[in-house]
Amino acid sequence: MLTNGGELGGERLLRPDTVTEMTTNQLTGSAFPVRFGDEPWPGMGFGLGIGVQVSDTPPQIGWIGWSGTSAWIYPRDHTFIITLSQSRN
């Protein structure tokens, strides 16, 4: 749905402007970039519910969960990757 501008299976589930807001960095100032613990993740911001890479290529949006799950979406390529590892260190 996010790689297709809010449509899934030919049905519109989200408005295009909603997808734009979800995939646009909303962080400014000291909140940017996203940090994991004390370590900044260079170029990584946060949209509405999902991380957004704002520098480097290819542009991507994604999420890293607490126990190691992650999801990456490459809108330009209409590609997504989901990893479901479960590991707490």
N, C-alpha and C positions, 0 to 999 in steps of 0.2 A: 504494500500500500504506500509506504514512504518512497519507494523507488519509482512509483508510477503516479506521483502527484496527488495521492489521495484516493485513487481507484484501485479496486481489487476485483479480479474476475469480471471486469466490465461494469462494475457497480461503483458509484461514487460513495465513499464512506466518510471522507473528510474534504472540506473545501480546500482549494489550492492555497489560499492565503493562510489557512490553519497549518498546512504542511510547511509553508514558508516560515511561519513563526516558530514551529517546532524545531526546524533545522537551522535556525539563525541563532548565533551566539547572543545570549542575554546578559552575560557577565561583563562587568566593567571594573575599573580601578583595581583595588587589592584583591577582589574576588577572582580576577583573571590572571593567570590560567588556572584551570582545575588543579587541585593538589591531592595527592594520595599520601596521607600522613604529612610529613614536612616537605616532601618532594614535589615540586611543580611538574606538571606535564606540559612542556612547552607547546604552545599553539593550540591547546585543547580548551575550548570553552564549554558552555552548556546551553542548550536550547530549552524548549519546554518539554522536559521529560527524557532528554537524551543528550549525550555529549556531542559536541560539534568541533571538528578540527578546522581551525581558521587560517592555518598556515601550512606550507608545504603542499605537495601534490602526491597522490590524487586526493581531492577533497573527499572527506568521509564523515559519517556521523556514527556514533556508537555508544556502547555502554559496557562498563566492567562492573560486575556484581561483587559483593563482599566475599563470596566463597570461590571466585574464579570464573564464573560464567561471563561470557562476553558476547556482544553482537556488534557487527560493523556493517554499515550500509554505504555503498558507493553509488550515489544517485546518477552520476554521469555515465556509469557503466551498467546501470540497472542490475547491480549485483549486491548480494548480502551474504554474510558469513555469521554463523552462530556456533559458538563453542560452549559446551556444557560441562566443563571440568568442575569438580567439587573438591576443593582443597583449602583447608584453613591452616595457615602456618602459625 
